[in-house]
């Protein structure tokens, strides 16, 4: 009986130590107060928590904007008032690669919006402790036909932290290589 308890404690201790090594989306501020994009440009951010110094190469973050089924018939649409044309179908709104980024010495990495004009520059960098590593939406934007922008606010949004992406690899320098059909 004592052997079973000891074994169970070892299993729990192992599970706890492996859980502490996880990389997780810790906090997301995607719809700051303020008028329109002025608040977004200054305050939007995504915070990741994980082991200090952890290499985030191979990871990506996607903001999936949700779609609508206004009449509940399992067919997207009609759109609720205030939605943009095309919003009835879910899509990846923004996507960022974390290649070459590392979790900071304090266990945090922050990806923040820097799309504003100089008069609307982000307040986020000045608020972060020096031990927090950071990068901007523009620096990490995954190349597509889209340009780096703000996170879409109205409707349903899901944020995904993903690694080991299909048709993606890292070269010897640790930079992303996108195979044909990656999009």
HUFEN-V293733 format. One record per backbone hydrogen bond with DSSP energy under -1.0 kcal/mol. NH is the residue of the N-H (numbers start at 0). CO is the residue of the C=O. E is the energy in kcal/mol with one decimal. If there is no record, write none. Layout:
[[NH:CO:E] [NH:CO:E]]
This chain:
[[4:0:-1.9] [5:1:-2.4] [6:2:-2.5] [7:3:-2.6] [8:4:-2.4] [9:5:-2.1] [10:6:-2.4] [11:7:-2.4] [12:8:-2.5] [13:9:-2.4] [14:10:-2.4] [15:11:-2.5] [16:12:-2.2] [17:13:-2.2] [18:14:-2.0] [19:15:-1.5] [21:18:-1.4] [23:48:-2.6] [25:46:-2.6] [26:46:-1.4] [28:44:-2.8] [37:34:-1.4] [40:36:-3.2] [42:38:-2.3] [43:39:-2.0] [44:28:-1.4] [45:110:-2.7] [46:26:-3.5] [47:108:-3.2] [48:23:-2.6] [49:106:-2.0] [52:102:-1.5] [53:50:-2.2] [55:100:-3.0] [58:55:-2.3] [59:161:-2.3] [60:95:-2.5] [61:159:-2.2] [62:93:-2.9] [63:157:-3.4] [64:90:-2.8] [65:155:-4.1] [67:87:-1.4] [71:68:-1.6] [76:67:-3.0] [82:79:-1.7] [86:83:-2.2] [88:85:-1.2] [90:64:-2.2] [92:62:-3.0] [93:62:-1.1] [95:60:-2.8] [96:139:-3.2] [97:58:-2.5] [100:97:-2.1] [102:53:-2.4] [103:107:-2.2] [105:130:-1.1] [106:103:-2.2] [108:47:-2.2] [109:132:-2.2] [110:45:-2.9] [111:134:-2.1] [112:43:-1.9] [119:116:-3.1] [120:117:-1.1] [122:41:-2.2] [126:123:-1.7] [131:128:-2.0] [132:107:-1.5] [134:109:-2.0] [136:111:-2.2] [139:135:-1.8] [141:94:-2.3] [157:63:-2.6] [159:61:-2.5] [161:59:-2.8] [167:164:-1.3] [168:176:-1.9] [170:174:-2.6] [173:170:-2.3] [176:168:-2.8] [178:166:-2.7] [181:178:-1.7]]
